[in-house]
């Protein structure tokens, strides 16, 4: 359970959703620096760590704000000139 059930940015109730897990060392692009401020509960994927094997889970449950996901997509569309990884 998250510390809160409501997004502190949008005031939207968080929903439990399945998201894919990404394995390996994450690329820290420009989105990481603004994520906490503009879309902290986008949670488009989970981080699975650097050890990759066939037995690793492929997805997991995350608490998600639908308004954060919209804000992240909009930010990415407006910042195509920056070094950002499509999540």
Backbone as a printed PyTorch tensor [residue, N CA C, xyz], in Angstrom:
tensor([[[  0.8470,  -1.1800,   0.0000],
         [  0.0000,   0.0000,   0.0000],
         [  0.8930,   1.2430,   0.0000]],

        [[  0.5930,   2.2190,  -0.8550],
         [  1.3990,   3.4410,  -0.8640],
         [  1.1400,   4.2660,   0.3870]],

        [[  1.9970,   5.2470,   0.5980],
         [  1.8240,   6.1290,   1.7600],
         [  0.4980,   6.8670,   1.6910]],

        [[  0.0060,   7.0940,   0.4680],
         [ -1.2680,   7.7620,   0.2720],
         [ -2.0180,   7.0610,  -0.8430]],

        [[ -3.3260,   7.1900,  -0.8700],
         [ -4.1140,   6.5960,  -1.9420],
         [ -4.5640,   7.6440,  -2.9550]],

        [[ -4.0830,   8.8770,  -2.7730],
         [ -4.4410,   9.9810,  -3.6650],
         [ -3.1600,  10.6360,  -4.1680]],

        [[ -3.1210,  10.9390,  -5.4590],
         [ -1.9640,  11.6110,  -6.0530],
         [ -1.8260,  13.0080,  -5.4610]],

        [[ -0.6240,  13.3050,  -4.9550],
         [ -0.3940,  14.6040,  -4.3370],
         [ -0.3330,  15.7360,  -5.3560]],

        [[ -0.1610,  15.4240,  -6.6320],
         [ -0.1010,  16.4480,  -7.6790],
         [ -1.4850,  16.7220,  -8.2620]],

        [[ -2.2330,  15.6600,  -8.5880],
         [ -3.5000,  15.8120,  -9.2880],
         [ -4.7420,  15.6250,  -8.4110]],

        [[ -4.5700,  15.0840,  -7.2220],
         [ -5.7160,  14.8340,  -6.3570],
         [ -6.5710,  13.6630,  -6.8260]],

        [[ -6.0250,  12.8600,  -7.7370],
         [ -6.7320,  11.7160,  -8.3120],
         [ -6.4790,  10.4740,  -7.4630]],

        [[ -7.5240,   9.6680,  -7.2670],
         [ -7.3580,   8.4280,  -6.5180],
         [ -6.4550,   7.4780,  -7.2900]],

        [[ -5.4790,   6.8720,  -6.6010],
         [ -4.5700,   5.9150,  -7.2260],
         [ -5.2940,   4.5940,  -7.4590]],

        [[ -4.9660,   3.9680,  -8.6040],
         [ -5.5580,   2.6870,  -8.9590],
         [ -4.4570,   1.6370,  -9.0460]],

        [[ -4.7900,   0.4250,  -8.6940],
         [ -3.8420,  -0.6910,  -8.7760],
         [ -3.8990,  -1.2400, -10.1950]],

        [[ -2.7440,  -1.2430, -10.9080],
         [ -2.6960,  -1.7340, -12.2890],
         [ -1.4670,  -2.6020, -12.4910]],

        [[ -1.5690,  -3.5320, -13.4410],
         [ -0.4320,  -4.3680, -13.8250],
         [  0.4060,  -3.5980, -14.8300]],

        [[  1.7100,  -3.5900, -14.5960],
         [  2.6450,  -2.9130, -15.4930],
         [  3.7990,  -3.8610, -15.8150]],

        [[  4.4080,  -3.6940, -16.9960],
         [  5.5530,  -4.5400, -17.3230],
         [  6.7550,  -4.2090, -16.4380]],

        [[  7.6150,  -5.1880, -16.2360],
         [  8.8530,  -4.9770, -15.4780],
         [  9.9920,  -4.8570, -16.4740]],

        [[ 10.8470,  -3.8600, -16.2840],
         [ 12.0500,  -3.7010, -17.1040],
         [ 13.2480,  -4.1230, -16.2780]],

        [[ 14.0910,  -4.9350, -16.9030],
         [ 15.3040,  -5.4080, -16.2490],
         [ 16.5220,  -4.7580, -16.8760]],

        [[ 17.6050,  -4.7250, -16.1140],
         [ 18.8400,  -4.1130, -16.5870],
         [ 19.0440,  -2.7680, -15.9120]],

        [[ 20.1300,  -2.1210, -16.2700],
         [ 20.4530,  -0.8220, -15.6780],
         [ 19.6080,   0.2570, -16.3480]],

        [[ 18.7890,   1.0020, -15.5670],
         [ 17.9110,   2.0020, -16.1860],
         [ 18.6940,   3.1810, -16.7600]],

        [[ 18.2130,   3.6770, -17.8780],
         [ 18.7960,   4.8880, -18.4770],
         [ 18.1380,   6.0900, -17.8120]],

        [[ 18.9190,   6.8720, -17.1170],
         [ 18.3680,   8.0430, -16.4400],
         [ 18.3170,   9.2020, -17.4250]],

        [[ 17.1420,   9.3630, -18.0500],
         [ 16.9620,  10.4230, -19.0230],
         [ 16.4280,  11.6770, -18.3310]],

        [[ 16.1260,  12.6970, -19.1220],
         [ 15.6540,  13.9690, -18.5680],
         [ 14.3080,  13.8530, -17.8530]],

        [[ 13.5300,  12.8390, -18.1870],
         [ 12.2260,  12.6610, -17.5440],
         [ 12.3490,  12.3550, -16.0560]],

        [[ 13.4210,  11.6700, -15.6520],
         [ 13.5810,  11.3180, -14.2400],
         [ 13.6290,  12.5460, -13.3540]],

        [[ 14.2210,  13.6160, -13.8490],
         [ 14.3580,  14.8230, -13.0240],
         [ 13.0420,  15.5610, -12.8210]],

        [[ 12.0890,  15.3820, -13.7310],
         [ 10.8030,  16.0750, -13.5860],
         [  9.6830,  15.1460, -13.1300]],

        [[  9.9240,  13.8470, -13.1680],
         [  8.8690,  12.8900, -12.8370],
         [  8.2910,  13.1090, -11.4450]],

        [[  9.1330,  13.2550, -10.4700],
         [  8.6530,  13.3950,  -9.0840],
         [  7.7770,  14.6350,  -8.9050]],

        [[  8.0660,  15.6580,  -9.6590],
         [  7.3170,  16.9140,  -9.5390],
         [  6.0420,  16.9440, -10.3790]],

        [[  6.0870,  16.4210, -11.6110],
         [  4.9710,  16.5700, -12.5400],
         [  4.0750,  15.3410, -12.6830]],

        [[  4.6550,  14.1520, -12.5850],
         [  3.8580,  12.9270, -12.7480],
         [  4.4440,  11.7920, -11.9050]],

        [[  4.4140,  11.9450, -10.5730],
         [  5.0770,  10.9800,  -9.6880],
         [  4.4490,   9.5830,  -9.6640]],

        [[  3.2020,   9.4560, -10.0690],
         [  2.5350,   8.1480, -10.0140],
         [  2.1780,   7.6350, -11.4070]],

        [[  2.9690,   8.0140, -12.4080],
         [  2.7420,   7.5020, -13.7580],
         [  2.9810,   5.9920, -13.7810]],

        [[  4.0870,   5.5660, -13.1710],
         [  4.3940,   4.1360, -12.9970],
         [  4.0570,   3.2980, -14.2230]],

        [[  4.6220,   3.6760, -15.3700],
         [  4.3660,   2.9530, -16.6160],
         [  5.0170,   1.5770, -16.6260]],

        [[  6.0060,   1.3890, -15.7680],
         [  6.6820,   0.1010, -15.6600],
         [  7.3600,   0.0090, -14.3050]],

        [[  7.7050,  -1.2090, -13.9160],
         [  8.4530,  -1.4370, -12.6830],
         [  9.9000,  -1.7370, -12.9930]],

        [[ 10.7780,  -1.4620, -12.0580],
         [ 12.2000,  -1.7630, -12.2180],
         [ 12.4940,  -3.1090, -11.5660]],

        [[ 13.0880,  -4.0130, -12.3450],
         [ 13.3050,  -5.3670, -11.8610],
         [ 14.7120,  -5.6850, -11.4140]],

        [[ 15.6310,  -4.7570, -11.5950],
         [ 17.0000,  -5.0110, -11.1880],
         [ 17.8660,  -5.4310, -12.3560]],

        [[ 19.1190,  -5.7090, -12.0580],
         [ 20.1100,  -5.9930, -13.1010],
         [ 20.2840,  -7.4730, -13.4080]],

        [[ 19.7990,  -8.3460, -12.5510],
         [ 19.9530,  -9.7870, -12.7900],
         [ 18.7770, -10.2560, -13.6410]],

        [[ 19.0830, -10.7560, -14.8300],
         [ 18.0440, -11.1520, -15.7770],
         [ 18.0900, -12.6680, -15.9580]],

        [[ 16.9310, -13.3120, -15.8000],
         [ 16.8460, -14.7510, -16.0330],
         [ 15.4760, -15.0740, -16.6250]],

        [[ 15.3330, -16.2810, -17.1270],
         [ 14.0650, -16.7150, -17.7170],
         [ 12.9340, -16.7670, -16.7000]],

        [[ 13.2840, -16.9300, -15.4220],
         [ 12.2790, -17.0970, -14.3760],
         [ 11.7910, -15.7800, -13.7820]],

        [[ 12.3300, -14.6680, -14.2090],
         [ 11.9060, -13.3770, -13.6760],
         [ 10.4580, -13.0900, -14.0580]],

        [[  9.7100, -12.4660, -13.1520],
         [  8.3390, -12.0860, -13.5170],
         [  8.3530, -11.0350, -14.6330]],

        [[  7.3070, -11.0330, -15.4210],
         [  7.2230, -10.0970, -16.5500],
         [  6.4220,  -8.8440, -16.2260]],

        [[  5.6030,  -8.9150, -15.1850],
         [  4.8270,  -7.7370, -14.7930],
         [  4.5930,  -7.7440, -13.2910]],

        [[  4.0660,  -6.6380, -12.7970],
         [  3.7820,  -6.4990, -11.3660],
         [  2.6730,  -5.4770, -11.1740]],

        [[  2.1430,  -5.4370,  -9.9690],
         [  1.1200,  -4.4540,  -9.6210],
         [  1.7920,  -3.1590,  -9.1680]],

        [[  1.2740,  -2.0310,  -9.6250],
         [  1.7600,  -0.7160,  -9.2040],
         [  0.5570,   0.1780,  -8.9120]],

        [[  0.7450,   1.1530,  -8.0320],
         [ -0.2710,   2.1710,  -7.7960],
         [ -0.0760,   3.2640,  -8.8380]],

        [[ -1.1280,   3.5590,  -9.5900],
         [ -1.0390,   4.4450, -10.7480],
         [ -2.0780,   5.5560, -10.6620]],

        [[ -1.6630,   6.7600, -11.0680],
         [ -2.5720,   7.8950, -11.2320],
         [ -2.7870,   8.0820, -12.7300]],

        [[ -4.0240,   7.9680, -13.1940],
         [ -4.2830,   8.1150, -14.6290],
         [ -3.9430,   9.5220, -15.1130]],

        [[ -4.1120,  10.5340, -14.2710],
         [ -3.7530,  11.9030, -14.6590],
         [ -2.2410,  12.0760, -14.7780]],

        [[ -1.4650,  11.3530, -13.9630],
         [ -0.0050,  11.3760, -14.0980],
         [  0.4060,  10.7790, -15.4360]],

        [[ -0.2600,   9.6990, -15.8330],
         [  0.0740,   9.0840, -17.1230],
         [ -0.2120,  10.0540, -18.2720]],

        [[ -1.3160,  10.7550, -18.1880],
         [ -1.6530,  11.7490, -19.2100],
         [ -0.6210,  12.8680, -19.2120]],

        [[ -0.2560,  13.3490, -18.0190],
         [  0.7320,  14.4270, -17.9090],
         [  2.0920,  13.9920, -18.4520]],

        [[  2.4900,  12.7440, -18.1820],
         [  3.7690,  12.2500, -18.6830],
         [  3.7590,  12.1910, -20.2110]],

        [[  2.6880,  11.6620, -20.8020],
         [  2.5990,  11.5860, -22.2640],
         [  2.6420,  12.9810, -22.8890]],

        [[  1.9420,  13.9210, -22.2710],
         [  1.9410,  15.2950, -22.7780],
         [  3.3360,  15.9060, -22.6670]],

        [[  3.9990,  15.7160, -21.5260],
         [  5.3400,  16.2570, -21.3380],
         [  6.3020,  15.6840, -22.3710]],

        [[  6.2190,  14.3800, -22.5930],
         [  7.0970,  13.7380, -23.5820],
         [  6.8320,  14.2680, -24.9930]],

        [[  5.5590,  14.4850, -25.3410],
         [  5.2150,  15.0100, -26.6630],
         [  5.7570,  16.4270, -26.8480]],

        [[  5.7650,  17.2040, -25.7760],
         [  6.2380,  18.5910, -25.8410],
         [  7.7560,  18.7030, -25.7280]],

        [[  8.4330,  17.6370, -25.3510],
         [  9.8840,  17.6630, -25.1370],
         [ 10.5720,  16.6150, -25.9780]],

        [[ 10.2010,  16.5040, -27.2270],
         [ 10.7880,  15.5080, -28.1110],
         [ 12.2510,  15.7730, -28.4110]],

        [[ 12.7110,  17.0050, -28.1990],
         [ 14.0990,  17.3430, -28.4710],
         [ 15.0350,  16.9060, -27.3470]],

        [[ 14.4790,  16.5160, -26.2130],
         [ 15.3010,  16.0670, -25.0790],
         [ 15.6090,  14.5910, -25.2050]],

        [[ 16.6000,  14.1500, -24.4530],
         [ 16.9760,  12.7470, -24.4210],
         [ 16.0490,  12.0100, -23.4650]],

        [[ 14.9500,  11.4720, -23.9960],
         [ 14.0040,  10.7420, -23.1510],
         [ 13.6850,   9.3920, -23.7670]],

        [[ 13.5500,   8.4090, -22.9060],
         [ 13.2160,   7.0480, -23.2940],
         [ 11.7100,   6.8860, -23.2050]],

        [[ 11.0740,   6.3940, -24.2530],
         [  9.6380,   6.1560, -24.2180],
         [  9.3520,   5.0480, -23.2210]],

        [[  8.5650,   5.3430, -22.2380],
         [  8.2590,   4.3640, -21.1920],
         [  7.0650,   3.5980, -21.6310]]])
